[in-house]
Amino acid sequence: MSTVQVPPTRMNLTVYKAKRVAAKKGFDLLKKKADALKMRFQAMLREIH
């Protein structure tokens, strides 16, 4: 992973906070989707056996 040099300004702080929030929301959404798919797969396996 590369390191980005960012000048320590208030604007950059605001921008990177927003990016962090968006990334966390995206991560949480993908986690929920993966969990739902796992549950659905387990249900299908139970139905087969």
DRENMAR-829355 format. One record per residue: residue number from 1; residue in one letter; x, y, z of N, C-alpha, C in turn. Coordinates in steps of 0.001 Angstrom, whole numbers, padded with zeros to 6 digits. Atoms other than C-alpha are relative to their C-alpha. Last residue first. Layout:
N
<num->NUM; residuo->A; n.east->X; n.north->Y; n.up->Z; ca.east->X; ca.north->Y; ca.up->Z; c.east->X; c.north->Y; c.up->Z>
...
! end
This chain:
49
<num->49; residuo->H; n.east->-000272; n.north->001129; n.up->-000902; ca.east->-029421; ca.north->-032498; ca.up->003223; c.east->-001133; c.north->-000268; c.up->000887>
<num->48; residuo->I; n.east->-000491; n.north->001147; n.up->000770; ca.east->-030377; ca.north->-030358; ca.up->000216; c.east->000172; c.north->-001221; c.up->000898>
<num->47; residuo->E; n.east->001119; n.north->000495; n.up->000797; ca.east->-032507; ca.north->-027922; ca.up->002227; c.east->000395; c.north->-001251; c.up->-000783>
<num->46; residuo->R; n.east->000904; n.north->000713; n.up->-000906; ca.east->-029755; ca.north->-027500; ca.up->004806; c.east->-001160; c.north->-000617; c.up->-000768>
<num->45; residuo->L; n.east->-000657; n.north->001250; n.up->-000380; ca.east->-027306; ca.north->-026646; ca.up->002005; c.east->-000885; c.north->-000827; c.up->000929>
<num->44; residuo->M; n.east->000073; n.north->000902; n.up->001155; ca.east->-029722; ca.north->-024080; ca.up->000567; c.east->000641; c.north->-001345; c.up->000332>
<num->43; residuo->A; n.east->001389; n.north->000453; n.up->000093; ca.east->-030144; ca.north->-022488; ca.up->003988; c.east->-000163; c.north->-000974; c.up->-001165>
<num->42; residuo->Q; n.east->000202; n.north->000985; n.up->-001065; ca.east->-026356; ca.north->-022323; ca.up->004388; c.east->-001416; c.north->-000562; c.up->-000043>
<num->41; residuo->F; n.east->-000709; n.north->001209; n.up->000403; ca.east->-026086; ca.north->-020594; ca.up->000998; c.east->-000181; c.north->-001106; c.up->001037>
<num->40; residuo->R; n.east->000799; n.north->000609; n.up->001069; ca.east->-028742; ca.north->-018057; ca.up->001981; c.east->000630; c.north->-001315; c.up->-000456>
<num->39; residuo->M; n.east->001199; n.north->000566; n.up->-000626; ca.east->-026946; ca.north->-017350; ca.up->005256; c.east->-000863; c.north->-000711; c.up->-001042>
<num->38; residuo->K; n.east->-000411; n.north->001178; n.up->-000774; ca.east->-023632; ca.north->-016916; ca.up->003435; c.east->-001207; c.north->-000679; c.up->000633>
<num->37; residuo->L; n.east->-000273; n.north->001072; n.up->000956; ca.east->-025262; ca.north->-014596; ca.up->000889; c.east->000429; c.north->-001283; c.up->000711>
<num->36; residuo->A; n.east->001285; n.north->000458; n.up->000529; ca.east->-026756; ca.north->-012483; ca.up->003669; c.east->000204; c.north->-001149; c.up->-000986>
<num->35; residuo->D; n.east->000671; n.north->000759; n.up->-001053; ca.east->-023381; ca.north->-012260; ca.up->005435; c.east->-001328; c.north->-000568; c.up->-000491>
<num->34; residuo->A; n.east->-000707; n.north->001274; n.up->-000123; ca.east->-021666; ca.north->-011217; ca.up->002196; c.east->-000657; c.north->-000880; c.up->001060>
<num->33; residuo->K; n.east->000327; n.north->000781; n.up->001185; ca.east->-024291; ca.north->-008520; ca.up->001599; c.east->000660; c.north->-001380; c.up->000073>
<num->32; residuo->K; n.east->001383; n.north->000460; n.up->-000138; ca.east->-023980; ca.north->-007239; ca.up->005154; c.east->-000397; c.north->-000890; c.up->-001171>
<num->31; residuo->K; n.east->000000; n.north->000998; n.up->-001075; ca.east->-020183; ca.north->-007082; ca.up->004815; c.east->-001396; c.north->-000574; c.up->000180>
<num->30; residuo->L; n.east->-000527; n.north->001238; n.up->000568; ca.east->-020495; ca.north->-005298; ca.up->001453; c.east->000028; c.north->-001123; c.up->001036>
<num->29; residuo->L; n.east->000991; n.north->000504; n.up->000941; ca.east->-022745; ca.north->-002671; ca.up->003040; c.east->000459; c.north->-001318; c.up->-000617>
<num->28; residuo->D; n.east->001096; n.north->000574; n.up->-000777; ca.east->-020382; ca.north->-002254; ca.up->005992; c.east->-001075; c.north->-000591; c.up->-000905>
<num->27; residuo->F; n.east->-000476; n.north->001232; n.up->-000623; ca.east->-017408; ca.north->-001766; ca.up->003668; c.east->-001123; c.north->-000695; c.up->000761>
<num->26; residuo->G; n.east->-000139; n.north->000996; n.up->001055; ca.east->-019276; ca.north->000785; ca.up->001578; c.east->000437; c.north->-001342; c.up->000558>
<num->25; residuo->K; n.east->001360; n.north->000356; n.up->000418; ca.east->-020355; ca.north->002716; ca.up->004667; c.east->000037; c.north->-001087; c.up->-001065>
<num->24; residuo->K; n.east->000570; n.north->000829; n.up->-001065; ca.east->-016783; ca.north->002602; ca.up->006002; c.east->-001413; c.north->-000442; c.up->-000360>
<num->23; residuo->A; n.east->-000639; n.north->001313; n.up->000078; ca.east->-015402; ca.north->003857; ca.up->002676; c.east->-000568; c.north->-000936; c.up->001061>
<num->22; residuo->A; n.east->000531; n.north->000685; n.up->001178; ca.east->-017912; ca.north->006718; ca.up->002620; c.east->000582; c.north->-001407; c.up->-000124>
<num->21; residuo->V; n.east->001389; n.north->000346; n.up->-000302; ca.east->-017017; ca.north->007740; ca.up->006190; c.east->-000604; c.north->-000789; c.up->-001161>
<num->20; residuo->R; n.east->-000039; n.north->001081; n.up->-000988; ca.east->-013305; ca.north->007611; ca.up->005373; c.east->-001410; c.north->-000479; c.up->000332>
<num->19; residuo->K; n.east->-000407; n.north->001216; n.up->000713; ca.east->-013785; ca.north->009675; ca.up->002225; c.east->000000; c.north->-001203; c.up->000939>
<num->18; residuo->A; n.east->001134; n.north->000404; n.up->000838; ca.east->-015734; ca.north->012271; ca.up->004213; c.east->000326; c.north->-001286; c.up->-000761>
<num->17; residuo->K; n.east->001016; n.north->000515; n.up->-000922; ca.east->-012980; ca.north->012421; ca.up->006852; c.east->-001199; c.north->-000507; c.up->-000788>
<num->16; residuo->Y; n.east->-000379; n.north->001359; n.up->-000367; ca.east->-010430; ca.north->012725; ca.up->004049; c.east->-000938; c.north->-000612; c.up->001035>
<num->15; residuo->V; n.east->000092; n.north->000894; n.up->001157; ca.east->-012168; ca.north->015725; ca.up->002523; c.east->000292; c.north->-001436; c.up->000410>
<num->14; residuo->T; n.east->001413; n.north->000188; n.up->000320; ca.east->-012701; ca.north->017489; ca.up->005859; c.east->-000178; c.north->-001005; c.up->-001135>
<num->13; residuo->L; n.east->000567; n.north->000763; n.up->-001103; ca.east->-009076; ca.north->016987; ca.up->006907; c.east->-001466; c.north->-000311; c.up->-000283>
<num->12; residuo->N; n.east->-000399; n.north->001391; n.up->000205; ca.east->-007935; ca.north->018136; ca.up->003474; c.east->-000545; c.north->-000893; c.up->001111>
<num->11; residuo->M; n.east->000751; n.north->000500; n.up->001151; ca.east->-009961; ca.north->021326; ca.up->003888; c.east->000343; c.north->-001465; c.up->-000261>
<num->10; residuo->R; n.east->001359; n.north->000321; n.up->-000448; ca.east->-008586; ca.north->021904; ca.up->007386; c.east->-000823; c.north->-000594; c.up->-001132>
<num->9; residuo->T; n.east->000899; n.north->-001157; n.up->-000001; ca.east->-005039; ca.north->021723; ca.up->006058; c.east->-001383; c.north->-000442; c.up->000474>
<num->8; residuo->P; n.east->000922; n.north->-000019; n.up->-001145; ca.east->-002272; ca.north->019247; ca.up->006860; c.east->-000849; c.north->001273; c.up->000049>
<num->7; residuo->P; n.east->-000249; n.north->-001169; n.up->-000850; ca.east->-000738; ca.north->018850; ca.up->003378; c.east->-001037; c.north->000080; c.up->001126>
<num->6; residuo->V; n.east->001110; n.north->-000948; n.up->000016; ca.east->-001251; ca.north->015294; ca.up->002171; c.east->000347; c.north->001171; c.up->000901>
<num->5; residuo->Q; n.east->-000380; n.north->-001194; n.up->-000743; ca.east->001605; ca.north->012956; ca.up->001237; c.east->-001125; c.north->001023; c.up->-000146>
<num->4; residuo->V; n.east->000266; n.north->-001247; n.up->000707; ca.east->000040; ca.north->009684; ca.up->000136; c.east->000390; c.north->001162; c.up->000902>
<num->3; residuo->T; n.east->000294; n.north->-001093; n.up->-000921; ca.east->001527; ca.north->006417; ca.up->001353; c.east->-000165; c.north->001278; c.up->-000807>
<num->2; residuo->S; n.east->-000830; n.north->-001197; n.up->000090; ca.east->001354; ca.north->003405; ca.up->-000906; c.east->-000456; c.north->001061; c.up->000992>
<num->1; residuo->M; n.east->000845; n.north->-001165; n.up->000000; ca.east->000000; ca.north->000000; ca.up->000000; c.east->000893; c.north->001231; c.up->000000>
! end
